[in-house]
Amino acid sequence: MFEEQHGLLRDISRLNALCITGHRPEKLPGGKKLECLKKTLYYYLEYAVKQGYTHFFDGLADGIDFYAAEYLFRLRETNPELYVIGVQPSEDYEAFFRKAGYDLERLHIMQQNVDRLVVLPQKSWMRGAFLRRNSFMVDHCMAVLAVCSGDSSGSLFTFRHGIKQGLAGCRISPIPPGGGLPEPSDWQVERIGF
């Protein structure tokens, strides 16, 4: 495996590691409902920290990955035990990001603020590059936190792959519950050993 050949991550225990996956902005609600969804994501990140998770693998994609990383950076200010590992799916990820119309400056901020950046040795155009990134994260964790619908997506694949591997899991639906502005307890959440 790549990380074994290059000596990556040998110092990180899976026992206190969690990977984060989720939809990009175009599959998320907007406005105040997005802020409510972020609040729910933050609630479960804090819950994970209280459960002893200290190492967080983040796929560095726009949307949920960025929201989670930004919140973990804030938590890290008062909890130096927290460690954020960014996992880039490819060597040419910046070109992919630019072509997709995502915020390249924000990606650079993420890259600079993670405690460790892992860049997988592949190109973004290679079939399955993003799924290999997701599998890499699952292979190094004991839990997966996902924000994704039940529709086919890389995030749902990652969540299900983690569950099949015996990981604890928490999947938050990005579909807002009806009426008003929902609280964290209002969102549909699937929890397995989490």
C-alpha positions in Angstrom: 0.0 0.0 0.0 1.1 3.6 -0.7 1.3 4.6 3.0 3.3 1.6 4.0 5.8 2.2 1.2 6.2 5.8 2.2 5.9 5.4 6.0 2.8 7.6 6.3 0.6 7.5 9.3 2.4 4.9 11.3 2.2 7.1 14.3 -1.6 7.5 14.2 -3.7 4.9 16.0 -7.0 3.9 14.2 -8.6 3.6 17.7 -9.1 7.4 18.1 -9.5 8.3 14.4 -12.6 9.3 12.5 -13.1 10.1 8.8 -15.5 12.8 7.6 -17.3 12.7 4.3 -20.2 14.6 2.8 -21.8 16.3 -0.1 -20.5 19.2 -2.0 -22.4 22.5 -1.9 -24.7 21.8 -4.8 -26.3 18.9 -2.9 -26.9 20.8 0.3 -29.7 23.1 1.4 -29.0 26.8 1.2 -29.4 29.8 3.5 -30.5 29.4 7.1 -31.2 25.7 6.6 -27.5 25.2 5.6 -26.5 27.0 8.8 -28.8 24.6 10.8 -27.2 21.6 9.0 -23.7 22.9 9.9 -24.8 23.3 13.5 -25.9 19.6 13.4 -22.5 18.6 11.9 -20.7 20.5 14.7 -22.9 18.8 17.3 -21.8 15.4 16.1 -18.1 16.5 15.8 -18.2 17.6 19.4 -19.9 14.4 20.3 -17.0 12.5 18.6 -14.4 14.5 20.5 -16.3 13.7 23.8 -16.2 10.0 22.8 -12.4 10.2 22.6 -11.8 10.7 18.8 -8.8 13.0 18.4 -7.7 12.3 14.8 -9.9 13.4 12.0 -9.4 12.5 8.4 -10.9 15.0 6.0 -11.1 14.7 2.2 -10.6 18.4 1.5 -13.6 18.7 -0.8 -15.8 21.8 -1.0 -18.9 21.5 1.2 -19.1 19.3 4.2 -15.4 18.5 4.3 -14.5 22.2 4.5 -17.2 23.0 7.0 -16.0 20.1 9.3 -12.3 21.1 8.9 -13.0 24.7 9.7 -14.9 23.8 12.8 -12.2 21.3 13.9 -9.6 24.1 13.4 -11.6 26.2 15.9 -11.9 23.3 18.4 -8.2 22.7 18.1 -7.5 26.2 19.5 -8.7 25.0 22.9 -8.0 21.3 22.5 -4.5 20.8 21.2 -5.0 17.0 21.3 -7.1 17.3 18.1 -5.3 16.5 14.9 -6.7 17.1 11.4 -5.3 15.0 8.5 -6.2 16.3 5.0 -6.3 13.6 2.3 -6.0 14.9 -1.2 -7.3 12.4 -3.8 -4.6 13.3 -6.4 -1.5 15.2 -7.2 -3.4 17.5 -9.6 -6.2 18.2 -7.2 -5.8 22.0 -7.5 -6.4 21.8 -11.3 -9.5 19.7 -10.7 -10.7 22.2 -8.1 -10.2 25.1 -10.4 -11.9 23.4 -13.3 -14.9 22.4 -11.1 -15.3 26.1 -10.2 -14.6 25.6 -6.5 -12.8 28.2 -4.3 -9.1 27.5 -4.8 -8.0 30.1 -2.2 -10.1 28.2 0.4 -8.5 24.9 -0.5 -5.1 26.5 0.0 -6.2 27.7 3.5 -7.3 24.1 4.3 -4.0 22.7 3.1 -2.1 25.1 5.2 -4.1 24.5 8.4 -4.3 20.7 8.5 -1.8 19.0 10.8 -0.8 16.6 8.1 -1.5 16.6 4.3 -1.6 13.2 2.5 -1.5 13.5 -1.3 -2.4 10.2 -3.0 -0.1 9.4 -6.0 -2.7 9.5 -8.8 -4.4 11.9 -11.1 -7.9 13.2 -10.5 -9.1 12.1 -14.0 -8.2 8.4 -13.1 -11.4 6.3 -12.7 -12.1 5.8 -9.0 -9.5 8.4 -7.7 -12.0 9.9 -5.3 -13.3 6.5 -4.1 -9.7 5.4 -3.5 -9.2 8.6 -1.4 -12.3 7.7 0.6 -11.2 4.1 1.1 -7.8 5.3 2.3 -9.6 7.4 5.0 -11.8 4.5 6.0 -8.8 2.1 6.2 -7.2 4.4 8.8 -10.2 5.0 11.1 -12.6 3.4 13.5 -15.6 5.6 12.7 -17.1 7.5 9.8 -19.2 10.7 10.0 -21.1 11.4 6.9 -23.5 14.1 5.7 -25.3 12.6 2.7 -28.7 11.5 1.4 -29.6 8.0 0.6 -29.0 8.6 -3.1 -26.0 7.1 -4.7 -22.9 9.2 -4.0 -19.3 8.9 -3.0 -20.1 9.9 0.5 -22.8 7.3 0.8 -20.4 4.7 -0.6 -17.8 5.8 2.0 -20.3 5.5 4.8 -21.5 2.1 3.8 -17.9 0.9 3.1 -17.0 1.9 6.6 -19.9 0.1 8.1 -19.1 -3.1 6.2 -15.5 -2.8 7.6 -16.9 -2.7 11.1 -16.5 1.0 11.8 -18.9 3.0 13.9 -20.9 5.4 11.9 -23.1 8.4 11.9 -24.9 9.6 8.8 -26.8 12.9 8.8 -29.3 13.4 6.1 -28.8 16.8 4.4 -32.6 17.0 3.6 -34.0 19.5 6.1 -37.0 18.2 8.2 -40.2 20.1 7.5 -41.2 23.4 9.0 -39.1 26.1 10.6 -35.4 26.1 11.3 -34.4 22.6 12.6 -32.3 22.0 15.6 -29.6 19.2 15.6 -32.1 16.8 17.2 -34.6 17.4 14.4 -32.4 16.1 11.5 -32.7 12.5 10.3 -29.6 10.7 11.6 -28.6 7.1 11.2 -26.2 5.9 14.0 -24.4 2.6 14.1 -22.3 2.1 17.2 -21.7 5.9 17.4 
